[in-house]
Amino acid sequence: MTASDRAAQLVRIAAEAAGDKLADDILAYDVSEQLVITDAFVLCSAPNDRQVRAIVDEVEKRLREEADAKPVRREGEREGRWVLLDYADVIVHIQHEEDRLFYALERLWKDCPLIALPDGVNAHMEQRARAVGSASE
């Protein structure tokens, strides 16, 4: 079994929304073989609480506008360090980069297939890496 077409649509929209708000290391896993509660996880991070909240707001807005999707559950918004948005078919994890390193969800789900994301979702990270590389030369 693989993630549903609906899950793939939600993953794409969530990843693009996160990328538009400069989220770091955006990944998506097809967890449909491992879990019965959802088809996919989207993971991303940000360097501070304010940016975590901005990403959350953009993901919710775009999923509502483009897919008529509303979260069935939200967790962690008050602290702003790890916000979980549960859309039933997809769960979006938006984490402060320190929490992402500590909890290492990628390690837990490494046996699940990655879902291909649209080109450019992580483009800002590549540009940042090039800028840092050229500045150190």
N, C-alpha and C positions, 0 to 999 in steps of 0.2 A: 504494500500500500504506500502511496506517496501523497504528499500534500495536495489538497483539493485545488481546483482552479480559483475558487474564492480566496483561499489562503494565499495563493501565489499573487493574486491581485492586491490583497492587503499588505503583503510583504513588500511588494514593489512600491506602493504608495508610501508606506511608513519609512522605507529606506530613503526614498527621494526626499521626503519631508525632513528627515533627520540630516541628510546631507546638505539640504538648503540652509540649515541652521548650524552647519559646520561641526556636526557630531564626528567623533573620531572612531576609527576601526569598526565601521558598520559591517555586521555579518548577519547572515540568516541561516538557520539550520532547519532541515526537515526532520522533525521529531515524531512524525506520525507512526513510525514503527515502534517507538519506545513508549509513547504516552497515548492514552485514550482521551485525555482532556483537551488536547490541542494538536494542530498539524505542524505548526512552525513557531520558532522563536526568532525574534529580531533582537540583536544586541548592539548597543552603541554606548559611547561614553563622551564625557565632556570634562574640561579641567576645573569647572567650578559649579556651585549650586545654581547660580543664576542662569548659566547656559543649559544646565539640565532642565530647568523649568521652561526655558524658551523652546527647547527641542520637544518637550512634552506637549506644550501648547500647539506647536506646528503639526506634530503627528496627529493629535486629536482633531485639529481643524481640517486637515487635508483628508483624513479618513472619513470624517463626517460629510464633507463637501463632495468628495470624489467617489465614495463607495457607500454612502448612507450608513456608515458604521459608527456605532457608539460603544464605548467600553462597557462590558458587563460588570467589571470590577477594576478599581484603581487602588493601588497601595503605595505607601511611602512618599506621598506628595508633600506632606507637612515638613519632613526632614529635608527633602530636595536632594538627597544623595543617591537614592536608588528608587526610581519610580517604575512600577510595573503597571502596564496597561493591558488588560485582558479583554480581547475581542472574540473569545471563544475559539475561532479558527486559528488565531495568531495571538501570541503574547509578546509584547514589546517591552524590553528591559532597557531603561535609560539610566546609566550609572555614572556617578562621579568616578573619574579615572582611578583614584585610589581604591575605591570599593571594587571596581572591576578587576584590578590586579589582585586584590585580596581574595575575592570569591572565585575568580577564574572559571566562570561558567563555560568558557570554551573548552577547558579541560574535561568538564563533566560530560559535554555533548560531542566530543571530538570524533566519536564513532558514528555520529549521524551525518548524513550527506549535507554539504553546504548547498544553499540555494543561490543560483546565479543572480546577482543584482544588476540593475541597469548601469551601463557605462556612465562614469562621471560621479557616481554616488560618493566615492572616496577621493575624487580628484583633488580636492583642497589639501588633503594630506600629502599627496604626491607633489603638489606645488610647494607646500611648506618644506618638504624634505629637500627638494631641489634648491630652494632659497637658502636653507641652512647649509647645504653642501657647497654652494657657490660662495657663500659668505665666509666659509672657513678656508677657502683656497687662497 
